[in-house]
Amino acid sequence: MFSYSAGIDVSKDSLEARVSQLEHGVSCRNAESDFPGLIGWLKLHQVGSVLLEATGGYERNVMKALQAADFEVIRINPCRAKAFARAMGQQAKTDPIDAQCLAQFAAVIDSPGSRVTSPEHDELRALVQQRENFIHQRDDDKRRLKTASSDAVKPALQSHIDYLNQAVKLLEQLIRQSAEKLDSEKTARLCSVKGIGIVTAASLMAYLPELGEVAKRPIAALAGLAPYNKDSGKHKGARHISGGRFAARRSLYMACWVVIRDQPEFQARYKALRDKGKCAKVALIACMRVLLIRLNAMLRDGTEWKVHAA
């Protein structure tokens, strides 16, 4: 039976692996041609689970290769790894030291392995992210256009804005096709909710593939919409949301404003919270949590969206 855990420090060009409770380590290139050797080394040392950090995409290929080889792969936020190293009193920082720290963390962490995603899901996520990148570039250029002092620069900025608008429209068509290819039923159910468009539906499917498959508390926590206690002794602190997937939470933000505007139930919920003295953002977050939980239940049970009275 597998009894060891491993940590892999990932960089753009290289991988540094260490095994918990052992002094063994191995280095290799972050290239698909080197993954079989790394996998063989991990199996030789009876490794069952592997921990690595999210590094902006450099970890994706090795993570998929490890998952295909039946390892349990846990991908964590780098902030958690840094906090663990600090808690262990580790001051020095090198790739081998970081890998050893990750291996120690893997041996004690209580977290499910990262979800194995399909090529269709990866394609949808890439399209959604590229649309977001183009939107950011377009909005940046719009701000630059307002403050541009050179008449020679303004046409270039406007031309780039026009190009990005066309690129965004094309991407939205591809996003619709990709979302329907991934799960046409889930896409149709999400888009049937007044206030949820194809971009929001695709974003939720890309960033929250667990939607419709877990209970209400885990889905709220995954999106970073679960309030956490801040109590100590007799002190009862205010509850705040923390962690979770920012991209999923961001995709719900504007959609929830539309839902509040168009659906009496959410409009009444938002107004009641504001009347109690809650600030606008707190009231909105509460509505976002309810919206996400109801979307999750709708997909999980295979039912239609129900519009409740205010």
Secondary structure as UniProt FT lines:
FT   STRAND          4..10
FT   STRAND          14..19
FT   TURN            20..21
FT   STRAND          25..29
FT   HELIX           32..34
FT   HELIX           35..44
FT   TURN            45..46
FT   STRAND          47..53
FT   TURN            56..59
FT   HELIX           60..68
FT   TURN            69..70
FT   STRAND          72..76
FT   HELIX           78..87
FT   TURN            88..89
FT   HELIX           95..108
FT   HELIX           119..147
FT   TURN            151..152
FT   HELIX           153..191
FT   TURN            194..195
FT   HELIX           198..207
FT   TURN            209..213
FT   HELIX           216..222
FT   TURN            223..224
FT   STRAND          227..228
FT   STRAND          231..232
FT   TURN            233..234
FT   STRAND          235..236
FT   STRAND          240..241
FT   HELIX           246..262
FT   HELIX           264..275
FT   TURN            276..277
FT   HELIX           280..301
//
